[in-house]
Amino acid sequence: MKLAMRLAPLQAHYVRPLADAAARRRWVPRPLSRGLRRVLSRLLVGQIKRADALGMAARRRQLLDSLSGRVIEVGAGNGANLAFYPPAVQELVAVEPEPYLRGLAERAARGAEAAVTVLHAPAEALPVEDGSFDAAVASLVLCSVADPGAAVSELYRVIRPGGELRFNEHVRSLSRRVARAQAIADRLGWPRVSGGCHLARDTEALLSAAGFRIESLERYSCGIPPLDPKKPHIIGVARKPG
């Protein structure tokens, strides 16, 4: 976290203007803008592989254990979770808006045990019917969606009454000192240079506010040295009341 705080002012001063301009495409040509996003996506895939080697693969297995029926996963990324879905999952809809990552998810889907459909959509607007899934999965995605409240509301909408949400997210720290540092980093531009990732989101509160009943929650820390500091995470199960 100390290293992140030292880097944040430099990121805000030098990198944030470029990121803002690329997003607006006022002077960055469209092919270059797409190329920048592709580079960031490739970097993300490398980070995912490193995180899995450092223990995140075990967390994926923990997250998805005993799921069954019809399941939807938002922000499926490169499909890193697909190999961990148990055979009892009869149908899986994996939603990913980023083209490069979605292509990797489609490739991973071909080796999954469940029947997987990969969709192009944001987490805030899922193109599926109300109450049409037995369970939903949010794995390391709610930190980076544009509107986390809308994304959680969509998850609540598409799960059937009595269904469950499996979540594994990094969140705002319970330590006031660390939480202040996270909020400062977010304001200084951390999300602009980290694929939209916000350090200070209170995902547990968002789930409760949407109507979910949290049944189990475990806290742990995970990071990818040397630049990615250890961050507090939560993993567990939330239920949509029946």
ABEGO torsion letter per residue (X at the ends): XAAAAAAAAAAAAAAAAAAAAAAAGAABBAAAAAAAAAAAAAAAAAAAAAAAAAGAAAAAAAAABGBBEBBBBBGAEAGAAAAABBAABABBBBBBABAAAAAAAAAAAAABABBBBBBBBBAABBBBBBGABABBBBBGAAAABABAAAAAAAAAAABBBGBBBBBBBBBBBABAAAAAAAAAAAAAGAAAAAGGBBAABBAAAAAAAAGBBBABBBBBBBBBOAABBBBBBBBEBBBBBX
